[in-house]
Structures are given as structure tokens and as C-alpha cells.
Amino acid sequence: MNSLVSHLRGLPAVTKITTALYAAFSLTAIGLRLRGDGTQASDAIGVAAEDPARFLILRPGFVVSYPWTIVTSAFVEPNPVFFLLGLITLALVGGFLERQWGARGYALFVAVVTVVPALTATAAAIAAYAVTSRPAFLYATQVCGMAALVSGFAVGLKQLIPDYSVKVLRGAVTFRVNDLPGLYTLVVPIVYSLLGNLGGVLLVNIGFVEAFIFLRFYKRNSSSPIRGDRSDAFAFTTFFPELVHPLVRRLSDAVYAVAVKCKLVASDQGYQQAVSLESGGSFVHVVSPESPGNGGLESPPGESDADRRRALASKALEMRLGSEPAAAAAASPPQPETAESK
């Protein structure tokens, strides 16, 4: 217990704030629903209108009436089991990412990977209603919880520590962090589908895509003005099995070409020039079909900036994991000396 309290006290500032907001909003929503008298309505609109937590949870049909739920919904998890899992994930993974990216970079990442997926999922539900005329898409769909942010956490961990091995069930199951986004986006949508949670399914997949786009093209590195991570190790195809790499590469390159023409992202040439000016080195631009989803950008000789960040993140994680047992041993009271020990 003392170790848990000391860990919570040692959380970075933004992680403390987001964890507190998540706990406060989620417990409020759970409490309101437990104290409610139960809905008497039988249709989706009536059930949504009588929901006591409608002021915190985003429903596409009420987005105009309660626009602030676009922000609050990400910190509301009405399912107690998912709430506890999200709380642990936010404290552990969020704290690690904030230490690597800094408070400002982590706060911007959280804002992007919560608000943008909420808006995108809402637009998708409205589009589904426009096609099918089913009110359930507008009023039964609850766009809430940390599904999108956890997807973003998985993408961020893959970027920083892809080769780190995770062991669960006392080592019975082992997988690399590099495979974490694929496992999460495969298993969790199935769970949400079985529970009839369309909002969760949308948030998992949209959060994955939005997090990748932000980290790949827009996130500014704290030690450099260069935006994004164009390395081959973080290309879009690396999130998928090798069997489908050719198809994913064609699709991602086509979308990337459109985004460059629309000036939504910088071209490889522009990125290359920025890196060259920053490092003072020379870059070679090679158009190669073997460069998956990165437009043929070839890294300069030697260790790239992305590789250095991954090495530092891996070292920081190992140091922190190694320091926790030592801290726990130091916090434990000394054992009394016995006659036998003398």
C-alpha cells in the first residue's frame, strides 16, 4: 500500500490532473446511475433523455445540447471494471509517456487523442443515422471512456520502446510492445462488440489512427523543432502482419500523397530539408518500394534522432523498473535481530 501511495505521489503533474479528472467524472457518472430511479422509456431517445449521466457522456444526438461532453466524455467510464483498468493504465503508462515527452507534449497528445476521436466517432454515428434512419445510432451510442487514449498509449509505446518484452500471467504469456497496438485493436473491439458498445469500437480504431497520424507527422520533439517521426521502424505498415504489407503500403501511400497535395502534412522533401538543417548532415532521398509508407525517406548514416529517443526511453523504463523494488525494500521496516542471527 505504501508503495502504491508513493507511486501516486510521484506521478508527473499532467498525469495527476488527468487521473484525478478521470476518477472524479467516472465515479460521478457511476454514482448518478446507481442513484437513478430507472428509466420508464422504451425507445432510444427516451432512454438517453432520462440518463442521469447525460451531462457528462457524449451521445451524438445530444452533442448540440451538451457540447462540453466532447471533452468530458473521454474521462468518463460508466463501467466499473473498465474504469479500474483505465485508472491503472492512465497512472502507469501516462506517467511514463509524460516523463519521455514532457508535460506540454504529453498534454497536447492527450488533448488530440481524446477530442479528435470523439468528434470523428460522433460524425460517423451521424453519418450512419443519415444512411439508415435508425435513432439508435444517435441516442444509444455512448462515445465515452479511455478506449481512444489507450489506443494512443499503445502507439506511443510502440514508437518509444518497440523491442521491450511484456510478461503477463507470471511469464505464461509474453509479447513485445511492438505488437501491442495490433493486439489491442484486435481484441478490445471484439469485447466491445459482444457488449453492444458501438462507441467503444469506434474509439479504439479511430484513436489508433489519430494517434499514429499525430506522432508520425505533427508531434514536435522536445529536443528539436522537427515534427513527427518518419523512421521506417514507425511506418504504418509495421502495425500489420507482413502478409498484408503490400496492400497497406499502397493504401497508405495513396492517402499520404493526397494529404501532401492538400498541404495537410509536409512532404518527404520538406521533412528531409528540416532534418538536414537541424543536424547539419547530408541526407539522401531515395524513392524505394522497400520503404514502407514513408515516401522513400532514407535515414542518414549513423544513429537517427528517433533511434536515440527509443534508446533513452528504454533505458528510462529499465531504470524505473529497477528502482521500484529497491524503493520498496528501503521503505520496509528493518527486521528485528534474533538470537540465532547473533
Buried (B, 14 or more C-beta within 10 A) or exposed (E): EEEEEEBEEEBBEBBBBBBEBBBEBBBBBBEBBEEEEEEEEEEBBEBBBBBBBBBBBBBBBBBEEBEEBBBBBBBBBBBEEBBEBBBEBBBBBBBBBBBBBBBEBBBBBBEBBBBBBBBBBBEBBBEBBEEEEEBBBBBBBBBBBBBBBBBBBBBBBBBBBBEBEBEEEEEEEEEEBBBBBBEBBEEBBEEBEEEEBBBBBBBBBBBBBBBBBBBBBBBBBEEEEBBBBBBBBBBBBBBBEEEEBEEBBEBBBEEBEEBBEEEEBBBBEEBBBBBEEBBEEEBEEEEEEEBBBBBBBBBBEEEBBBEEBBEEBBEBBEEEEEEEEEBEEEEEEEEEEEEEEE
